[in-house]
Amino acid sequence: MARRGPDAFGIYLSPDGRAGLSHRRLAILDLSEAGAQPMASADGSLVIAYNGEVFNYREIREELEKKGHAFRGGSDTEVMLAACRQWGVEGAVRRFIGMFAFALWDGPGRKMYLVRDRLGIKPLFLGRAPGLILFASTLSPFLACPSFSREVDRAALQYFLEFQYVPAPHAIYRDVRKVLPGHIVEISPDGAETDGAYWDLADHWGKEDGQPRTEEEYLEELSSLLSSSVRYRMISDVPLGAFLSGGIDSSLTVALMQQAASGPVKTFSIGFDEKGYDESGHAREVARHLGTDHHEKRCTAADAVALVRKIPDAYDEPFADSSAIPTMLISEFTRQHVTVSLSGDGGDELFCGYPRYEWVRQGRVIQGIPAFLRRPLCSLLSRVPVHKVQRAAESVLYDDPAQLYFHTVGIFERRRLGELLPEVVDDSHLQYFRTFRDPRAGGIVERAMATDIRTYLVDDILAKVDRASMAYSLEARVPLLDHRVVEFAARLPMGLKVRGGETKHLLRQVLYRLVPRKLLERPKMGFGIPVNRWLRHELRPLLDEYLSRDRIAREGYLRPEGVSRVVGEHLSGRRDHQYRLWALLVFGMWRERYVP
């Protein structure tokens, strides 16, 4: 855990021996010993270990001081303890604006509380071993427990192959689960768990207050919320900056930071020589317009490939979003200058920014194609050796909107899974399918967005940024995911999210007040690497090493003939299996590192 907190280390053991808390500190607020953790409340009844920040702690502190609480230091941790004493755990977390995962030991009640922030920005795992309940920010600390079983959850492996990540509440190990975002787990003295939600996105989706508003009024409210969110996330006792890609979300974040700052904000971007993967020029133009202190690093293919073997160390659960590589590169570069960096993640999910939302809307057209034409159409399109075309081809076979959308975001369909896994289990209970089929979100596009917020955003995007930044002891903050902004976006009419083919309409209007439209009008570009080509060239030795028939047979998790078919079809150019191969390669590297 040292990379997540290189500045200090502390342990608390309860007098009765029932509970222990440990903490690695990345000092951000109150760098003195008064901010050290684990920290006990003023009366000693509560002890906390936590990761993250509560940004409105100063306002909460003032309220608590009026109620008679006294404070010895200036940290948000001490305020959290006092808030839990004053209002109880749930009453306190409902007041918090921030990103946090914490364990709170109630000595008199002999209870442990595990709490995760509303959006799941900070990770929290809960596991069991004989006679023990374990919890941590990542999975690797569990391996220090001699009695912990490293048995792989075969169902979780299947889900990983379907989604590129292990979806919550599942974890790759059989005896571990993820605490869900917006949840409090209370563990009683006998070890029983009570798991309840204190915040749910469904309570806000489409819930207007009944007051008709103009677009200008919505715009002013969003602008005010975003300014507040960014200002909160600029609170720091250590150097601070921001990632800048030059896209809508990162440009808006930096523009609001520069508006609030007294001097030039430090911004960071990386560039690639690979055509189609380099946004550094756009970032440079935005930085020049805003007057930031801009830092840019050119990265080669060799730089990126060198990081591939380090993925299992940074992501101690199988994680196959290849944009983890550039995220690690930008995090390493940024940490050379600052300790905290703001990120623009969340805008696409909240304001309908992904092109796939238009695709799912067009699904109704697909469903109008006569059944007897769909299979020949699928067969024809599947011959195009481009992954997205092939996935779109397969999606025409589905009438179920949830399955159709899965074939836009997933990587392995069930037929392929049957060729790879000894057993394929039912996945209809997963959060993905339950959210997509929940009518409370509204129409099909709204349900796709709600599904992404609950699944892809949490377990892919936020997990990627957290692990990559923490691998270099860098704290990443995401102002667009302030829960007040999320609740606003959930209520916002779809016509203000997409208008005339323009995605993220209202968000763009906030940005265009600060940055000229001409600097931002270009096709959307993902933050990625050319996996397709690398797998045929630079990464070919890794395929031979980790996906050989003999090795797959010896390990026993996958069917050798199925893996060999995927490898062969990709290398021959008959099919584009880049995402599938990357997932298989990542699992192989992870298994070697973490499963004896």
Secondary structure, 3 states (H helix, E strand, C coil): CHHHCECEEEEEECCCCCCEEEEEECCCCCCCHHHCCCEECCCCCEEEEEEEEECCHHHHHHHHHHCCCCCCCCCHHHHHHHHHHHHHHHHHHCCCCEEEEEEEEECCCCEEEEEECCCCCCCCEEEEECCEEEEECCCHHHHHCCCCCCCECHHHHHHHHHHCCCCCCECCECCEEECCCCEEEEECCCCCEEEEECCCHHHCCCCCCCCCCCHHHHHHHHHHHHHHHHHHCCCCCCCEEEECCCCHHHHHHHHHHHHHCCCCCEEEEEEECCCCCCCHHHHHHHHHHHCCEEEEEEECHHHHHHHHCCHHHHCCCCCCCCCHHHHHHHHHHHHCCCCEEECCCCHHHHHCCCCHHHHHHCHHHHHCCCHHHHHHHHHHHCCCCCHHHHHHHHHCCCCCHHHHHHHHHCCCCHHHHHHHCCCCCCCCCCHHHHHHCCHHHCCHHHHHHHHHHHCHHHHHHHHHHHHHHHCCCCEEECHHHCHHHHHHHHHCCHHHCCECCECCHHHHHHHHCCCCHHHCCCCCCCCCCCHHHHHHCCCHHHHHHHCCHHHHHHHCCCCHHHHHHHHHHHHHCCCCCHHHHHHHHHHHHHHHHHCC
